[in-house]
Amino acid sequence: MEKILIIEDDVDIRTILKIYLEGESYEVWEAGSGGEAMDYLDKEPDLVILDLMLPDIDGLKICKNIRKNYYYPIIMITAKDADHDKILGLSYGADDYITKPFNPLEVIARVKAQLRRSNKYTNSQSDKDTLYYKALTLNKKSKAVKMNEKEIKLTPTEFNILNILLERKGEVLSGEKLLNLIWKEEYYSKTNNTITVHIRNLREKIGDSIEKPEYIKTVWGVGYIIEK
């Protein structure tokens, strides 16, 4: 049974999320504060739903701490007009966000998409485990990424974007196409801005130049490509 940690100080929201998640046969852990959440992080949940507005610890700090030490996906809960927090959260390692007020069924869809994506690229027996490009290597089984033999820590979403671009070297992929390949949701309500943030973070982590990138290149108005 997959385990979901909800970090949310609003009891009503926690209760609603718990009811819907348990209805999908997930095991749900609840934390009403950042301090309480710390007791659960080492237990390695399969996914975290994190409200950025917590009473004791800034949710962005928790997001950054989780991504520094753990690999599991993070879905943020943000206010409707908190665009700055959304961008910061994605920069700190969150994989997706939900805006209040939200439909619990949308939360379920996003949770399923994230969990499916988290394991997607390690299930194929026929694919080669390691992909190479110049000084960059990516191992699907260990989920290790190295640049010049130095390991780079990526978020699950960053890992899968890089994996797709490496698997499809020479093909220009739009932000929408990348989203569909990662989450397998044609109707998924996300914007290319999300992919833009993840691409920017990827470039920074692998040391790729923004002005003249050698690895992930932008084809303006079309998408992104790793050339053959």
The 8 nearest C-alpha neighbors of each residue, nearest first, counted from 0:
[[1, 25, 26, 2, 24, 45, 3, 27],
 [2, 0, 25, 45, 26, 3, 44, 24],
 [1, 3, 26, 44, 45, 27, 25, 0],
 [2, 4, 27, 46, 44, 47, 45, 28],
 [3, 5, 28, 47, 29, 27, 48, 44],
 [6, 4, 48, 29, 7, 47, 30, 28],
 [7, 5, 30, 49, 31, 50, 48, 29],
 [6, 8, 31, 50, 9, 5, 13, 30],
 [9, 7, 31, 32, 10, 53, 6, 54],
 [10, 8, 12, 11, 7, 13, 31, 14],
 [11, 9, 13, 12, 14, 8, 7, 31],
 [10, 12, 14, 13, 9, 15, 16, 8],
 [13, 11, 15, 14, 9, 10, 16, 7],
 [14, 12, 10, 16, 11, 15, 17, 7],
 [13, 15, 17, 11, 12, 16, 10, 18],
 [16, 14, 12, 18, 17, 13, 11, 19],
 [17, 15, 13, 19, 14, 18, 20, 12],
 [16, 18, 14, 20, 15, 19, 21, 13],
 [19, 17, 15, 21, 16, 20, 22, 14],
 [20, 18, 22, 16, 17, 21, 15, 23],
 [21, 19, 17, 23, 22, 25, 18, 16],
 [20, 22, 24, 25, 23, 18, 19, 17],
 [21, 23, 19, 20, 24, 18, 25, 17],
 [22, 24, 20, 21, 25, 19, 107, 18],
 [25, 23, 21, 22, 26, 20, 0, 1],
 [26, 24, 21, 1, 20, 23, 2, 0],
 [25, 27, 2, 1, 3, 21, 0, 24],
 [28, 26, 3, 2, 4, 25, 17, 29],
 [27, 29, 4, 3, 5, 26, 30, 2],
 [30, 28, 5, 4, 6, 27, 31, 13],
 [29, 31, 6, 36, 35, 32, 5, 7],
 [30, 32, 8, 7, 6, 35, 29, 33],
 [33, 31, 35, 34, 30, 8, 53, 36],
 [32, 34, 36, 56, 35, 55, 37, 53],
 [35, 33, 36, 32, 37, 56, 55, 38],
 [34, 36, 32, 30, 33, 37, 38, 31],
 [35, 37, 33, 30, 38, 34, 39, 32],
 [38, 36, 39, 40, 35, 34, 33, 41],
 [37, 39, 36, 35, 40, 41, 34, 42],
 [40, 38, 42, 37, 36, 41, 43, 44],
 [39, 41, 42, 37, 43, 38, 36, 44],
 [42, 40, 43, 39, 38, 37, 44, 69],
 [41, 43, 39, 40, 44, 38, 45, 37],
 [44, 42, 41, 40, 45, 39, 71, 69],
 [45, 43, 2, 46, 3, 42, 4, 47],
 [44, 46, 2, 71, 3, 1, 43, 47],
 [45, 47, 72, 3, 44, 71, 73, 4],
 [48, 46, 4, 73, 3, 5, 49, 74],
 [49, 47, 5, 74, 75, 73, 6, 4],
 [48, 50, 75, 6, 76, 47, 74, 51],
 [51, 49, 76, 7, 52, 75, 6, 58],
 [50, 52, 58, 59, 53, 49, 77, 76],
 [53, 51, 50, 58, 57, 54, 77, 7],
 [52, 54, 55, 56, 51, 58, 57, 32],
 [55, 53, 56, 32, 52, 8, 57, 33],
 [54, 56, 53, 33, 32, 57, 34, 58],
 [57, 55, 33, 53, 58, 54, 60, 34],
 [56, 58, 60, 59, 53, 51, 52, 61],
 [57, 59, 51, 61, 60, 52, 53, 56],
 [58, 60, 62, 57, 61, 51, 88, 63],
 [61, 59, 63, 57, 58, 62, 64, 56],
 [60, 62, 64, 58, 59, 63, 65, 57],
 [63, 61, 59, 65, 60, 64, 58, 66],
 [62, 64, 91, 60, 66, 61, 65, 67],
 [65, 63, 61, 67, 62, 66, 60, 68],
 [66, 64, 62, 68, 67, 69, 63, 61],
 [65, 67, 63, 69, 68, 64, 92, 62],
 [68, 66, 64, 65, 63, 69, 152, 70],
 [67, 69, 65, 66, 64, 70, 63, 41],
 [70, 68, 66, 65, 71, 67, 43, 40],
 [69, 71, 66, 154, 155, 72, 68, 65],
 [70, 72, 46, 45, 69, 73, 155, 44],
 [73, 71, 46, 94, 155, 47, 70, 113],
 [74, 72, 47, 93, 94, 48, 46, 75],
 [73, 75, 95, 48, 96, 94, 49, 93],
 [76, 74, 96, 49, 50, 48, 97, 77],
 [75, 77, 50, 97, 96, 49, 98, 51],
 [78, 76, 98, 99, 51, 97, 75, 81],
 [77, 79, 81, 99, 80, 98, 76, 100],
 [78, 80, 98, 99, 81, 77, 100, 82],
 [79, 81, 78, 82, 77, 83, 98, 84],
 [82, 80, 78, 84, 83, 79, 77, 85],
 [83, 81, 85, 84, 80, 86, 79, 78],
 [82, 84, 86, 85, 81, 87, 80, 88],
 [85, 83, 87, 81, 82, 86, 88, 77],
 [86, 84, 82, 88, 83, 87, 89, 81],
 [85, 87, 89, 83, 88, 84, 90, 82],
 [88, 86, 90, 84, 89, 85, 91, 83],
 [87, 89, 91, 85, 90, 86, 93, 84],
 [88, 90, 93, 92, 86, 91, 87, 85],
 [89, 91, 87, 88, 92, 86, 200, 196],
 [92, 90, 88, 63, 89, 87, 93, 62],
 [91, 93, 89, 90, 66, 154, 94, 63],
 [94, 92, 89, 73, 88, 95, 74, 91],
 [95, 93, 73, 156, 74, 72, 89, 92],
 [94, 96, 74, 93, 75, 73, 97, 89],
 [95, 97, 75, 74, 76, 98, 77, 85],
 [98, 96, 76, 75, 77, 99, 101, 74],
 [97, 99, 77, 79, 78, 76, 100, 101],
 [100, 98, 101, 78, 79, 77, 97, 76],
 [99, 101, 98, 102, 79, 78, 97, 77],
 [100, 102, 99, 98, 103, 97, 105, 106],
 [101, 103, 105, 104, 106, 100, 99, 107],
 [104, 102, 106, 105, 101, 107, 16, 19],
 [105, 103, 107, 106, 102, 108, 19, 101],
 [106, 104, 108, 102, 103, 107, 109, 101],
 [105, 107, 103, 109, 104, 108, 110, 102],
 [106, 108, 104, 110, 105, 109, 111, 103],
 [109, 107, 105, 111, 106, 110, 112, 104],
 [108, 110, 112, 106, 111, 107, 113, 105],
 [109, 111, 107, 113, 112, 108, 106, 114],
 [112, 110, 114, 108, 109, 113, 115, 107],
 [111, 113, 109, 115, 182, 110, 114, 116],
 [114, 112, 116, 110, 115, 111, 117, 109],
 [115, 113, 117, 111, 116, 112, 110, 118],
 [116, 114, 112, 113, 117, 118, 119, 111],
 [115, 117, 119, 113, 114, 118, 182, 112],
 [118, 116, 114, 115, 119, 113, 155, 72],
 [119, 117, 116, 121, 115, 120, 122, 114],
 [120, 118, 116, 121, 117, 115, 122, 123],
 [119, 121, 122, 118, 139, 123, 116, 159],
 [122, 120, 140, 119, 118, 139, 123, 124],
 [123, 121, 120, 119, 124, 118, 140, 126],
 [122, 124, 125, 126, 121, 120, 119, 127],
 [123, 125, 126, 122, 127, 121, 128, 120],
 [124, 126, 123, 127, 128, 122, 121, 120],
 [127, 125, 124, 123, 128, 129, 120, 121],
 [126, 128, 129, 125, 130, 124, 139, 138],
 [127, 129, 139, 138, 140, 126, 130, 137],
 [128, 130, 138, 137, 127, 139, 131, 136],
 [131, 129, 137, 136, 138, 165, 128, 132],
 [132, 130, 136, 135, 137, 133, 129, 134],
 [131, 133, 135, 134, 136, 130, 165, 214],
 [132, 134, 135, 131, 136, 214, 146, 147],
 [135, 133, 147, 146, 132, 136, 131, 148],
 [134, 136, 146, 132, 133, 145, 131, 147],
 [137, 135, 131, 145, 130, 144, 132, 146],
 [136, 138, 144, 130, 129, 143, 139, 131],
 [139, 137, 129, 143, 142, 128, 140, 141],
 [140, 138, 142, 128, 121, 141, 129, 137],
 [141, 139, 142, 121, 138, 128, 143, 120],
 [140, 142, 143, 138, 139, 121, 128, 137],
 [143, 141, 139, 138, 140, 144, 137, 158],
 [142, 144, 138, 141, 137, 145, 150, 139],
 [143, 145, 137, 151, 136, 150, 138, 142],
 [146, 144, 150, 149, 148, 136, 151, 135],
 [145, 147, 135, 149, 148, 134, 150, 205],
 [146, 148, 134, 149, 145, 135, 150, 136],
 [149, 147, 145, 146, 150, 134, 135, 136],
 [148, 150, 145, 146, 147, 151, 144, 135],
 [151, 149, 145, 144, 148, 146, 152, 143],
 [152, 150, 144, 145, 153, 149, 204, 146],
 [151, 153, 150, 154, 144, 143, 204, 67],
 [154, 152, 157, 158, 151, 155, 201, 144],
 [153, 155, 157, 156, 92, 158, 70, 66],
 [156, 154, 158, 157, 72, 159, 117, 153],
 [157, 155, 159, 158, 154, 94, 160, 197],
 [158, 156, 154, 160, 159, 155, 153, 197],
 [159, 157, 155, 161, 156, 160, 153, 162],
 [158, 160, 162, 156, 161, 157, 163, 155],
 [161, 159, 157, 163, 162, 158, 156, 164],
 [162, 160, 164, 158, 159, 163, 165, 157],
 [161, 163, 159, 165, 160, 164, 158, 166],
 [164, 162, 166, 160, 165, 161, 167, 159],
 [163, 165, 167, 161, 166, 162, 168, 225],
 [166, 164, 162, 168, 167, 163, 161, 225],
 [167, 165, 163, 164, 168, 162, 130, 161],
 [168, 166, 164, 165, 170, 163, 169, 225],
 [167, 169, 225, 165, 227, 226, 170, 166],
 [168, 170, 226, 227, 225, 167, 224, 171],
 [171, 169, 168, 167, 224, 172, 225, 226],
 [170, 172, 224, 223, 222, 173, 169, 221],
 [173, 171, 222, 223, 176, 170, 177, 224],
 [172, 174, 222, 176, 175, 221, 177, 223],
 [173, 175, 177, 191, 176, 194, 222, 178],
 [174, 176, 178, 173, 177, 179, 191, 190],
 [177, 175, 173, 179, 178, 174, 172, 180],
 [176, 178, 180, 174, 179, 175, 181, 173],
 [179, 177, 175, 181, 176, 180, 182, 174],
 [178, 180, 183, 176, 182, 177, 184, 181],
 [181, 179, 177, 183, 178, 182, 176, 163],
 [182, 180, 178, 179, 183, 116, 177, 159],
 [181, 183, 112, 184, 179, 180, 178, 116],
 [184, 182, 179, 180, 181, 185, 112, 178],
 [183, 185, 187, 182, 186, 179, 112, 178],
 [186, 184, 187, 179, 183, 182, 178, 188],
 [187, 185, 184, 188, 179, 189, 183, 182],
 [186, 188, 184, 185, 189, 179, 182, 178],
 [189, 187, 186, 190, 185, 184, 105, 178],
 [190, 188, 187, 191, 193, 178, 192, 175],
 [191, 189, 192, 193, 188, 194, 175, 174],
 [190, 192, 174, 194, 193, 195, 175, 189],
 [193, 191, 195, 190, 194, 196, 189, 174],
 [194, 192, 191, 196, 195, 190, 197, 189],
 [193, 195, 197, 191, 196, 192, 174, 198],
 [196, 194, 192, 198, 193, 197, 199, 191],
 [195, 197, 199, 193, 194, 198, 200, 192],
 [196, 198, 194, 200, 199, 195, 157, 201],
 [199, 197, 201, 195, 200, 196, 194, 202],
 [198, 200, 196, 202, 197, 201, 195, 203],
 [201, 199, 197, 203, 198, 202, 204, 196],
 [202, 200, 198, 204, 199, 203, 197, 205],
 [201, 203, 207, 199, 205, 200, 204, 206],
 [202, 204, 206, 200, 201, 205, 207, 199],
 [203, 205, 201, 206, 202, 200, 151, 207],
 [204, 206, 202, 207, 203, 201, 146, 151],
 [207, 205, 203, 204, 202, 208, 201, 146],
 [206, 208, 202, 212, 205, 203, 213, 209],
 [209, 207, 212, 211, 210, 206, 213, 202],
 [208, 210, 212, 211, 207, 202, 199, 203],
 [209, 211, 208, 212, 207, 213, 216, 217],
 [212, 210, 208, 209, 213, 207, 216, 214],
 [213, 211, 208, 207, 209, 214, 216, 215],
 [214, 212, 207, 215, 211, 216, 208, 225],
 [213, 215, 212, 225, 216, 207, 226, 202],
 [216, 214, 225, 224, 212, 213, 223, 217],
 [215, 217, 224, 223, 212, 214, 225, 218],
 [218, 216, 223, 219, 222, 224, 215, 221],
 [217, 219, 222, 221, 223, 220, 216, 224],
 [220, 218, 221, 217, 222, 223, 216, 173],
 [219, 221, 218, 222, 217, 173, 223, 174],
 [222, 220, 219, 218, 173, 223, 171, 172],
 [221, 223, 173, 172, 218, 171, 217, 174],
 [224, 222, 217, 172, 171, 216, 218, 173],
 [223, 225, 171, 216, 215, 226, 170, 172],
 [226, 224, 168, 215, 214, 164, 169, 216],
 [225, 227, 169, 168, 224, 170, 214, 216],
 [226, 169, 168, 225, 132, 170, 167, 165]]
